[in-house]
Amino acid sequence: MLLHGVGLRAEAWGPQIDALRASGFSVIAPDMPGHGASPTVQRDMCLRDYSGLTALWLDEPTVVVGHSMGAMIALDLAARHPDRLLGVVALNAIFRRSVTARKAVAARVAALDGRNVADPSETLVRWFGHEPSPERNACESWLRGCDPAGYKAAYSVFALEDGPAVETLAGLHIPALFLTGSEEANSTPHMSRSMAALAPDGHAEVIDGAAHMMPMTHADAVNRQLESFALRCQP
């Protein structure tokens, strides 16, 4: 199962879906509530709500992979439904943001009204810099096409959360991979290594030269990590 981040949709996992299926894995990639083809839930949401809705897709033991907010959901699923997960992978996951980072995400939430599409220009610069690319164009299309209410609901949860509790990580008794990029400024290598050190079967990997959208920009390196991990988790 592949879980995308705020403002994106299942298609963001295109390279991973193709590679994993070619390797013989069954792949599920749902759209987060309020994203893509999924309806917005008409109430305030918390992380547990998102993971509870996602758990409905788990009808057999599964390796759950999440990116950004999807990583938050994946780790929450691992804590709440360990018997239904074979392993968990957290890509570009946050853990104990700096004061500056907390202020930045709070300011972004405050600017959202849930009715108008947020200008994605700043987000795209954080993710890709200023150079044009097909990946950047795809993300811009998804961000501009996202339901504003769904985006605000999800980003509010993303901004409020500060990563899994120490007790949650220490209680993970399934294999856990924490994967980020060397150029990731917000979900840093230090964060991934810190989480991996707390998980009993945790491991951290850093993809050289990658930043936040590494499933798209560094697909081959991400695919190798996911395929190796998924094979390790097979019963």
C-alpha positions, 0 to 999 in steps of 0.5 A: 500500500502506497500513501501519498502526501498533502495535495497530491494523489495516487498517481504520484506513485506512478514509478513505484506502482509500475516497478513493484507490480513488475516485480510481482507485488500486488499494489494498492494506492488510494487517494487521501480523503479530499484528494484525487477521486476520494470525497472530502470528509465533512468534519474536522479530521485528526491523524487517527481519522485518516489512518482509520479510513486507510485501514479499511483497505487492509484486507490482508497483511500488507507492507505500508509505505507512506510519503510525507503526511502519508508517512504519518498515516503509515506509522499510525497504522503500524501502531494501531494495527500491527497485526495487519502490517508486514512492515512500514516504510516512512519516506520524508517523514518529520520528527520533532520539527525545529521552532522555525519549521513549526512556525512555517507550517503554522503560517501556511495553515493560517493562510488556508481558507478551505474555499480557494486553491492555495498558490502552490508556487512556494511549495514547488520551489521547496520541492523542486527549486526553480528548474522546470521538469515533468515532475514539477509540472505534474505536482503543480497540476495536482496542487492546483486541482486539489479540493481546497477543503480537503487540502486544508483538512489534511495540511492542518493535521500535517502541521499539528503533528510532530512525528510519532511518539517515542513510545510509538516507535519503541513499540513497533515490532515490525520491520520499519524503514525510514527513508529520506533525501540528503537535500531534504530540508524539512524531513531531514536525514537526522529525523529519519535516523532518530526514528530508526534508532528508536524502533526495535527493527528500524533502519534508516537510508538516505538517498544522495542528492534527493529532496522532498519529492524523491519518489518522483525525482529519484524513482530508481533509487526509491524503487530499489529500497522499497523492493528490497524491503518488501522482499524482506517482509514477506512471510 
